[in-house]
Amino acid sequence: MPVSGCRVRVLLIATLLAWLPGPAHARDTLMWLLRDFPPLTIFTGPLAGQGAIDKLMPELTARMPEYDHQIMHVNRARGTQMLNDPTVFACDPTLLWTPERDRTMLFSIPSYATPSNGVTIERHQRALFTPFIDADGRLDLAELLASDSVDVGIVGERSYGSVIDKVLRETTRPKRLILHYGNTAVGSMLEMERLDRFQAIISYWPEARFHAQARGIPLEDLEFLPVKGVPKYQFAHIACSKTEKGRAAMEIINREMRVLRVTRLIDFYAEWMAKKEEYLHDAQSFFDEPHN
């Protein structure tokens, strides 16, 4: 074949190859950081995988085909470390917003509302707390801690919301706060409370109820005290790495959660409420302004 004919054939093949679809661009892998946080996420036992966020994740990830998704079980410290690492592309679907976290993490629109943190006590110990409970049944946590009369169990590195966080940070009796770490910190503290290692714990009531039932602690033996100045509900968010990849993912997350938080997640979480009908009634206005 003449040289010119070879050149024509090479050019023709090159042109055809240029029009053929190339290999698909490799998708980024988004790591979802889940902590054992009943009743949102449940890692072990007969109800494993049945938490409200457990049920949400397949629906949310199916709406984000731009990414490959990987579920990773972490403890609180590891999850925080990964979200603060600019080389990691990750999101946590169960975080409260705080000013400190906002400096290093991106936060979604509010994704779900939970009854706010408060103080769980053993009912037979109520006399210790009565002087600090107002006419509306709310506990003055600052005055309780200032009295130097009880020890209170808290989870290390957890935010309880702005009001309680401020009280804990400013207490003049920090030795009365007993820090506990671990994946099942609240459950362990409930058992320690029964042994009178301390007289109260701070947690979400749905979380305390779940752990109490899992450990055979009768719910009638416990009492939940809402804290003075704390709203009835706290709004949680999805938090992602504060990077360009995180920002791109957050745009999609916000778009999808505007639908899923109302059509799916409210019902998933309501199943765990002691007062389900009240929660569903209140949920009708959860995402009105100014919550967005």
N, C-alpha and C positions, 0 to 999 in steps of 0.2 A: 504493500500500500504506500502511495506517495506520502512524503512527510507532511505535506499540507493536509492530506486526508486524516492523518493521525491527530493533527492539531484540532481539526474540526470536531473529531470524535471526542477528544478530551474536553473541549469547551462545552459540547453538548451534554456530556455526563456531568460536568461540574454544575451546569445550569439546572439540570434535573435534580441533583442532590441538594442544591440550594433551596428548591421548592418543597422538598420532602420535609415533613414535620420532624423536628429534632427531638432528642430525649427530653422528657418532662423535667422542668427545673425542680431540683430537690427542695422539698418543703422544710421550713424550720420546724423543730420539735418544741412544742410548748409544754413545759413541765408544770403539772398541777400539784401543789404542795398541800397535802391533806394531813391534818392532825387528828388523833383519836379524840373526838369532841362531841359525844352524844348530847342531844339526839340529832345533831347535824351530820356527823360522820361517826360510824360505828365500825370498829375494826375486828372485834372478836365477839364470840357468843352466838346464840341462836338468832339474834337480830343483826348480825354483821351485814353491812352493805345496805341496810334498810333506812338509814338516816335521811333526813330531808335533802342534804347536799349530795349524799350518795346517789339519790334518785335524780337529782338535777343534772349531775355531771354528764351522763350519756346524752341527754337532750341538748345541753349547751354545746358540747364538743361536736355533735352531729351538725350543728348550725355553723360550725367554724371549719369548713373543709379546706381552708387555706393552709391549715397546719396539721402536722402529725401531733398527737396528744399522748402524753405519758403521765400516768398517775404515780406519784411518789409519796410514800408514808414517811413523815418526818415528825420530830418533836418540835416544840416551840422554838428552842434556841437554834436548831438547824434550819428551820424554815425562815426565821428572821435573817440568819446569815446568808442564805441563798438569795433572798429578795434584795438584800443590800449589796450583792456582788454584781457589778456591772457586766461581767462576762457571762452571767447566767440568765437565761430567758425563762422566767417562771411566774406563776400567779398563785395566790392563796385565796380561796373563795369565802373565807370566814373571818375577816378582820374588822375590828372597829377602827374608825379614823381617829388618829391623834396628831397633834402638831408635830411631835417628834417623828412619827412614822411618815408623815407627809413630806418631810425633807428628803427622804431616800426612797419612797415608794409612790407609785401612781395608784389612785383610788377611783373605783367606778362610781356610778350613780348608786344610791342605796339599793341593795338587792333583796334584803329581807329585814323584818322587824322581829325582835325577840323581847319578851318581857324583861325588863331591866335587871341588872345584878342587884342583889340585896344580901341580907344576912340570914343564914339558915342556922337554927338553934334546935336543941332538944327541948321538947315542950316542958319537961319537968324542970328546966333551968330558967323558965321565963321570968321568975322573980328577979333575977340578976339584971334583966333588961328593962323591966317595967318603968323604973325612974327616968328612962331615956326615950320612952315612947310617947308621942304626942296624942292629942285627941283624935287625930285621923289615922292612928295606928302606924305612924312612920317613926322609924328609929333615927335619933340624932347620933350618927356614927362618930362625929367629932367629939361630942361630949362623952360618949361611951368610952372612947379610947383615952380621953383626958382623965377620966375617973380612975384609971389604973386598976380596974376591978376584974377584967376578963382578958383572956388571951384569944386572939382571932387568927384563924388559919387563912392564908392567901396563897394563890398560885404564883410562883416566881415568874417574872417577865410578862405577866398578863395585864392588859388594860381592862379596867372595869367601867370605863366611861369617865368623862371629865370630872364629875362631881366626886365620885368615890376616889379616883386617882389623886385628886387634890387633897382630900382628907388624909389619905394614907401617906402622901408625900410630906405633909405639914404636921403630922402628929408629933407631939412631944414625948410620946411613949413608944418609940419604934420597937423596943424589945418585946412589946406585947403582940407584935405581928410575927406569926410563925410561918416562914416561907416553906412551901413544899413544891418539889419538882417531880417530873415524871409524866408519862402519858395518861395515867389514870389518877392524877393528883386529887381531884375532887372526891372520887370514891375512897381513896386512902384516907383523906381528911375526915370523911364521914365516920369511918371506923375509929379513927383516933379521937374524934369528938365523943363517941360513945364511951371511950376509955378515960374521958375527962382530961385528955392531954391539952385541949383547949376547949373553950365553951361556945365558939361560933366559927362559922366559915363564911367567906364571901364567895358567891357564885350566882349563876343563873338558876332559878328555881326548876325549870325543865331538866337542866343538867343534873342538879342534886337529886331530883325525883328518880331519874333514870338510874343513877348509880346506887341509890338507896334500894330500889327494887331489885337490881342485879345482885346486891349483897344480902338480900333478905332482911333489910332494915324496914320495919313497918312505917309507912308514911304517916300514920297517926301519931307516931312518936316525934315527928319533926314539925317545926313551924317556920314559915318564911316571913321575915320582917322587911318590908320595903324601906328604903333609906330616904330620909328627909332631903328634899331638893332634887331627887332623881326622877326623871320623867317615867311614865308608865312603860314606855317602850324605848329600846335602843335600836338604831339602824346600823346594820353591818354592810360591808362592801366586799367586792373582789379587789384585791391589791395585786399589782404586777410590778415587775422590774421597771425602774425609772430609766429606761433606755429607749432608743428609737424603735426597736422591736416591740417593747412593752407598750409604747404609745400607739403603734399600729394595731396591736391586738386589742387594746382597750377601746378603740373606736368600734370594733366589731362586738366586743363584749357588751358595751353600753347599748348598742343597737338591739342586740338579741335579748338582753336582760329587761329592757323596757316591756317586752312581751312576756318572757318566761316568769318574771317575778310575780306577775299578776295571774297568768293563766295556769301556772304549774306550782311554783315554789310556795305560795301562800297555802295551798291545800296540802302540800307535802309536810309543811311545818305544823299546820293546824292539827294534824293527826297526833302530835305529841303534847298538845296543850291540855292542861287539867280543865280549863274552861274553854273548850273548843268553840262553842257558839259565840261566846263573847269575843274571842280572838277574830273569828271570821267577820263579825259585825264591825269591829274596830278596823279591820283590814281594808274596809271599803274606802277609807280616807288615808291609808298609809302613805301613798305616793302622790297625794295632792301637794300643791305648793305649800311651804317652801322646801319640802323634802326632795322634790324633783323625781 
